[in-house]
């Protein structure tokens, strides 16, 4: 279990937004599992908002934090920045314990 926000790699920016959304989804779920210590979390929903395009090839990182942890449900958010520190996207997600 980790206290506070967790910085994770989302990957590299590509020509389309599909890689950003896929990389962010994977990184966010993994980070929330690390933060909460719960390996049985399932993603219920995610909303990604692209703020501005990242330059192709730029490294992307997400700062992920849990907003609320219940017995079965976790609410989280992430802010994605490029290697120059510019905000590229934000996301909110709801995850549920599988057991």
C-alpha positions as a LaTeX table, in Angstrom:
\begin{tabular}{lrrr}
\hline
Residue & $x$ (\AA) & $y$ (\AA) & $z$ (\AA) \\
\hline
Unk1 & 0.00 & 0.00 & 0.00 \\
Unk2 & 1.21 & 3.51 & $-0.87$ \\
Unk3 & 0.23 & 6.79 & 0.80 \\
Unk4 & $-0.65$ & 9.77 & $-1.35$ \\
Unk5 & $-0.47$ & 10.23 & $-5.10$ \\
Unk6 & 1.60 & 7.84 & $-7.20$ \\
Unk7 & 3.48 & 8.86 & $-10.37$ \\
Unk8 & 3.40 & 6.22 & $-13.11$ \\
Unk9 & 4.53 & 6.03 & $-16.72$ \\
Unk10 & 1.78 & 6.10 & $-19.33$ \\
Unk11 & 4.11 & 5.52 & $-22.29$ \\
Unk12 & 5.05 & 7.63 & $-25.27$ \\
Unk13 & 2.76 & 9.95 & $-27.19$ \\
Unk14 & 1.77 & 8.70 & $-30.65$ \\
Unk15 & $-0.16$ & 10.16 & $-33.56$ \\
Unk16 & $-3.60$ & 9.11 & $-32.22$ \\
Unk17 & $-5.32$ & 9.31 & $-28.86$ \\
Unk18 & $-5.97$ & 5.55 & $-28.58$ \\
Unk19 & $-2.51$ & 4.88 & $-27.17$ \\
Unk20 & $-3.01$ & 7.65 & $-24.60$ \\
Unk21 & $-6.36$ & 6.31 & $-23.42$ \\
Unk22 & $-5.17$ & 2.68 & $-23.34$ \\
Unk23 & $-1.90$ & 3.50 & $-21.60$ \\
Unk24 & $-3.63$ & 5.75 & $-19.10$ \\
Unk25 & $-6.28$ & 3.15 & $-18.29$ \\
Unk26 & $-3.66$ & 0.47 & $-17.63$ \\
Unk27 & $-1.47$ & 2.82 & $-15.61$ \\
Unk28 & $-4.36$ & 4.16 & $-13.53$ \\
Unk29 & $-5.71$ & 0.72 & $-12.60$ \\
Unk30 & $-2.21$ & $-0.51$ & $-11.71$ \\
Unk31 & $-1.48$ & 2.57 & $-9.62$ \\
Unk32 & $-4.77$ & 2.31 & $-7.71$ \\
Unk33 & $-4.01$ & $-1.35$ & $-6.99$ \\
Unk34 & $-0.59$ & $-0.30$ & $-5.65$ \\
Unk35 & $-2.03$ & 2.57 & $-3.61$ \\
Unk36 & $-4.81$ & 0.50 & $-2.02$ \\
Unk37 & $-3.00$ & $-2.83$ & $-1.83$ \\
Unk38 & $-6.05$ & $-4.48$ & $-3.43$ \\
Unk39 & $-5.16$ & $-6.77$ & $-6.32$ \\
Unk40 & $-8.79$ & $-7.68$ & $-7.05$ \\
Unk41 & $-9.97$ & $-4.30$ & $-8.38$ \\
Unk42 & $-12.03$ & $-4.16$ & $-11.57$ \\
Unk43 & $-12.54$ & $-1.00$ & $-13.61$ \\
Unk44 & $-16.21$ & 0.03 & $-13.68$ \\
Unk45 & $-15.83$ & 3.26 & $-15.64$ \\
Unk46 & $-13.22$ & 5.75 & $-16.75$ \\
Unk47 & $-13.59$ & 9.20 & $-18.25$ \\
Unk48 & $-10.59$ & 10.68 & $-20.06$ \\
Unk49 & $-10.42$ & 14.33 & $-21.08$ \\
Unk50 & $-7.69$ & 15.31 & $-23.51$ \\
Unk51 & $-6.57$ & 18.85 & $-22.69$ \\
Unk52 & $-4.07$ & 19.26 & $-25.52$ \\
Unk53 & $-2.13$ & 17.00 & $-27.85$ \\
Unk54 & 1.28 & 15.83 & $-26.72$ \\
Unk55 & 4.19 & 15.99 & $-29.13$ \\
Unk56 & 4.76 & 12.66 & $-30.86$ \\
Unk57 & 7.37 & 10.64 & $-28.97$ \\
Unk58 & 7.04 & 12.63 & $-25.73$ \\
Unk59 & 7.15 & 10.63 & $-22.49$ \\
Unk60 & 3.85 & 10.76 & $-20.63$ \\
Unk61 & 3.41 & 10.35 & $-16.87$ \\
Unk62 & 0.30 & 10.26 & $-14.70$ \\
Unk63 & $-0.05$ & 11.38 & $-11.11$ \\
Unk64 & $-2.75$ & 9.08 & $-9.74$ \\
Unk65 & $-4.56$ & 9.51 & $-6.43$ \\
Unk66 & $-7.47$ & 7.83 & $-4.72$ \\
Unk67 & $-10.18$ & 10.32 & $-3.87$ \\
Unk68 & $-12.25$ & 7.93 & $-1.78$ \\
Unk69 & $-11.83$ & 4.32 & $-0.70$ \\
Unk70 & $-14.89$ & 2.44 & 0.43 \\
Unk71 & $-15.19$ & $-1.21$ & 1.40 \\
Unk72 & $-15.90$ & $-2.22$ & $-2.20$ \\
Unk73 & $-15.55$ & 0.87 & $-4.40$ \\
Unk74 & $-12.61$ & 3.20 & $-5.07$ \\
Unk75 & $-12.82$ & 6.59 & $-6.81$ \\
Unk76 & $-9.59$ & 7.84 & $-8.38$ \\
Unk77 & $-8.27$ & 10.60 & $-10.60$ \\
Unk78 & $-5.18$ & 11.16 & $-12.69$ \\
Unk79 & $-3.40$ & 14.07 & $-14.34$ \\
Unk80 & $-1.22$ & 13.23 & $-17.36$ \\
Unk81 & 1.75 & 15.43 & $-18.16$ \\
Unk82 & 4.38 & 15.27 & $-20.87$ \\
Unk83 & 8.14 & 15.41 & $-20.34$ \\
Unk84 & 7.98 & 19.23 & $-20.39$ \\
Unk85 & 5.45 & 19.27 & $-17.55$ \\
Unk86 & 2.48 & 20.33 & $-19.71$ \\
Unk87 & $-0.93$ & 18.94 & $-18.75$ \\
Unk88 & $-2.05$ & 16.64 & $-21.59$ \\
Unk89 & $-5.10$ & 14.87 & $-20.13$ \\
Unk90 & $-7.08$ & 14.23 & $-16.98$ \\
Unk91 & $-9.11$ & 11.20 & $-15.98$ \\
Unk92 & $-11.50$ & 10.03 & $-13.31$ \\
Unk93 & $-12.29$ & 6.39 & $-12.65$ \\
Unk94 & $-14.45$ & 4.14 & $-10.51$ \\
Unk95 & $-13.12$ & 0.72 & $-9.52$ \\
Unk96 & $-14.76$ & $-2.09$ & $-7.59$ \\
Unk97 & $-13.38$ & $-5.01$ & $-5.59$ \\
Unk98 & $-14.09$ & $-8.26$ & $-7.40$ \\
Unk99 & $-14.55$ & $-10.29$ & $-4.24$ \\
\hline
\end{tabular}
